[in-house]
Amino acid sequence: MLDHLSFGVTDLSRSATFYDAVLAPLGYVRVWTASDAVGYGYPNRDDSFAIKQESTDLTISSPRSHLAFAAPTREAVAEFHAAALAHGAIDEGAPGLCPEYGPTYFAGFVRDPDGHRLEAVCHE
């Protein structure tokens, strides 16, 4: 359904360092860099997710809005979560089973340095 998605960020350098670290365990890499934006996706492919420098403060509209990244394994979910916390994220839910979403739904939740709610999920 979706081709790509982008988030505004207040400090592109800080956010690029954050996303480089948290997306690596999931198999995503930086696929392009511009002076005001960075794109991520699978190696040697187009971006599916980008961060873009904003010139004003951000307002996160809804505490329920979030972006869920697909993780290849439960271990990758845990690595995503640990890397996020090590790079300034706020813990929104430790990695674990979420039976309310399904019997094999394994996810971890954080807020990035700008307040965007992120999830890594594995359906293994």
C-alpha positions in Angstrom: 0.0 0.0 0.0 2.7 2.5 1.0 5.6 3.4 -1.2 7.5 5.6 1.2 7.1 7.8 4.3 9.1 10.7 5.7 9.4 12.4 9.1 10.4 15.9 9.9 13.3 16.2 12.3 14.8 19.1 14.3 18.4 18.1 14.1 19.3 16.1 11.0 22.7 15.0 12.1 21.4 13.7 15.5 18.5 12.0 13.8 20.7 10.4 11.1 23.0 9.0 13.7 20.0 7.7 15.6 18.3 6.0 12.5 21.7 4.6 11.2 22.0 2.8 14.6 18.4 1.6 15.1 17.6 0.5 11.5 20.8 -1.5 11.0 19.6 -4.5 13.1 16.5 -4.6 10.9 18.5 -4.8 7.7 17.9 -1.2 6.6 20.7 1.1 5.5 21.1 4.7 4.5 20.6 4.7 0.7 21.0 8.4 0.1 22.1 11.6 1.8 21.3 15.2 0.9 22.1 18.4 2.8 18.6 18.5 4.3 17.5 14.9 4.3 18.5 11.2 4.6 16.8 8.2 3.0 16.7 4.6 4.3 15.8 1.3 2.7 17.2 -2.1 1.8 20.7 -2.1 0.4 20.9 -1.2 -3.3 17.2 -0.1 -3.5 15.2 3.1 -3.2 14.3 4.6 0.1 11.2 3.6 1.9 11.7 5.9 4.8 13.3 9.4 5.0 14.0 12.0 7.6 13.9 15.7 6.5 15.3 18.7 8.3 12.6 21.1 9.6 13.2 24.7 10.1 10.7 25.0 12.9 9.8 23.1 16.0 7.8 19.9 15.5 4.4 19.1 16.9 3.6 15.4 17.1 -0.2 15.3 16.5 -1.3 12.1 18.2 0.2 10.0 20.9 -1.3 6.9 19.2 0.4 7.6 15.8 3.4 5.4 15.1 5.6 3.8 12.4 6.2 0.1 12.6 9.3 -1.3 11.0 9.4 -4.9 10.0 12.0 -6.9 11.8 13.4 -10.2 10.5 13.7 -11.8 13.9 12.8 -11.3 17.5 16.5 -10.7 18.2 16.5 -7.8 15.7 13.6 -6.3 17.6 15.6 -6.4 20.8 18.7 -4.9 19.1 16.5 -2.1 17.6 15.1 -1.3 21.0 18.6 -1.4 22.7 20.2 0.8 20.0 17.3 3.3 20.2 17.7 3.6 24.0 21.5 4.0 23.6 20.9 6.8 21.2 18.5 9.0 23.1 15.1 7.3 22.6 12.4 7.1 25.3 11.2 3.6 26.1 7.6 3.1 25.2 7.5 -0.7 25.7 10.2 -3.3 26.1 10.6 -6.1 23.4 8.1 -8.9 24.0 5.1 -10.7 22.9 2.0 -8.6 22.4 -0.8 -11.2 22.4 -3.5 -8.6 22.0 -2.2 -8.1 18.4 -1.7 -11.8 17.7 -0.1 -15.0 19.1 3.3 -14.4 17.4 3.3 -10.6 17.5 6.7 -9.6 19.0 7.5 -5.9 19.2 9.4 -3.2 21.0 8.4 0.5 21.1 10.3 3.8 21.5 10.0 7.5 20.9 12.8 9.0 18.8 14.6 12.2 19.9 11.9 14.3 18.2 9.0 12.4 19.8 8.0 10.2 16.9 6.7 6.8 18.2 8.5 3.9 16.6 8.0 0.1 16.7 10.0 -2.8 15.5 7.8 -5.9 15.0 8.4 -9.5 14.1 5.6 -12.0 13.2 7.8 -15.1 13.6 
